[in-house]
Amino acid sequence: MPNYSYLIKPASSACNLKCKYCFYHDVASHREVRSYGNMQEITQDNIINKTLDVEDNAFISYAFQGGEPTLAGLDFFIQFTDKVNKHKKQNQKTTYPN
């Protein structure tokens, strides 16, 4: 079974915690546009469509990071997982971090 792993950043530089281990705050402060906000639905749809366009029997793993992903809100993750489950092929297996 082929394995695919995707790391997704749903909230662009939105976090203001300034954790010492995090480089996003510093990087974002040097950008012309500091934050693009949360991922737009059209971008979410494009990511899902492209990541599911693999073998029928693939194992697909999604993880979220950067800019404190929970700032995207619970509705974002519910919508994302619902769309993946709706559009994945019958034999594709998907997983998300706990």
FENUR-V142974 format. One record per pair of residues at least 4 apart in sequence whose C-alpha atoms are under 7 Angstrom apart, sorted by the first residue. I is the first residue (numbers start at 1). GAP is how many residues later the second one is. Records with the same first field share a line. If there is no record, write none. Layout:
I: GAP, GAP
//
This chain:
1: 56, 57, 58
2: 56, 57
3: 55, 56, 57
4: 55, 56, 57
5: 55, 56, 57
6: 55, 56, 57
7: 55, 56, 57, 58
8: 55, 56, 57
9: 55, 56, 57, 60
10: 28, 29, 59, 62
11: 26, 27, 28, 56, 57, 58, 60, 61
12: 23, 24, 25, 26, 55
13: 11, 12, 15, 21, 22, 54
14: 21, 23, 53
15: 52, 53
18: 4, 7
23: 4
24: 4, 43
25: 4
26: 4
27: 4
28: 6, 7
29: 5
38: 34
39: 4, 5
40: 4
41: 4
42: 4
43: 4
44: 4
45: 4
46: 4
47: 4
48: 4, 36
49: 4
52: 36
54: 4
56: 33, 35, 36
57: 34, 35
58: 34, 35
59: 33, 34, 35
60: 33, 34, 35
61: 33, 34, 35
62: 33, 34
63: 33, 34
64: 5
65: 4
72: 4
74: 4
75: 4
76: 4
77: 4
78: 4
79: 4
80: 4
81: 4
82: 4
83: 4
84: 4
88: 4
//
